[in-house]
Amino acid sequence: MGRPSTAEVKRRLVHASGSGMPLLYILDIVNWQTLGYLFVFLSVVVSVLEVLRLFGGLDWRIYDELTREYEQDNIAGYALYVYSQTAVALVFSPHIAVPGMLMLTIGDPISGLLGSAPVGEWKSVRTLAVMFIVCLALAAPFVIPAFGFIAGGVAAAAGAAGATLADGAKPVVAGYVIDDNVSIPPVACVAIASILWLIA
């Protein structure tokens, strides 16, 4: 496995910096409702930027650094990143949504630095295993205290497995690449919520 490029490292550091949003809630700087409003505001901002980029000729150099080739004519990953976190913030309670967010902002960049795969193919077993372990560690502190060791532990593992599957490959549907920026949080949160609904 070769070393990640400088551009890839930059992309992953920017990715990880998004952890600042859920940290606002974790550190009790804002309440959950306010965090939701902030995500909605960010979604509006990135929507305007994407319309200008795709249809208005906006061509900032940072787009060359942070977007991939398949994003040039589609909604970029940074926008999907914001949309997916906004969705789980509005739909799920904090002990479910925050793990899903952190799996995207922390788990995904770690996985990305360890290894990638061509569109439609799976990452290596080693990379998937690390992604699962990291995501499980991120989910457990939020889910287990709220629902107990057994129910919370199973739910955390289910969420980690969902995030790992979403991160493991980028499927192509109707010619469009399903970016893990949009799939990781909702898949993880639905998995956690489903287990809690079944056994908690």
Secondary structure, DSSP 8 states (H G I E B T S, - for coil): -----HHHHHHHHHHHHTTHHHHHHHTTSS-HHHHHHHHHHHHHHHHHHHHHHHHS----HHHHHH--GGGTTS--HHHHHHHHHHHHHHHS-HHHHHHHHHIIIIIHHHHHHH----TTS---HHHHHHHHHHHHHHHHHHHHHHH-HHHHHHHHHHHHHHHHHHHH---EETTEE--HHHHHHHHHHHHHHHHHHHH-
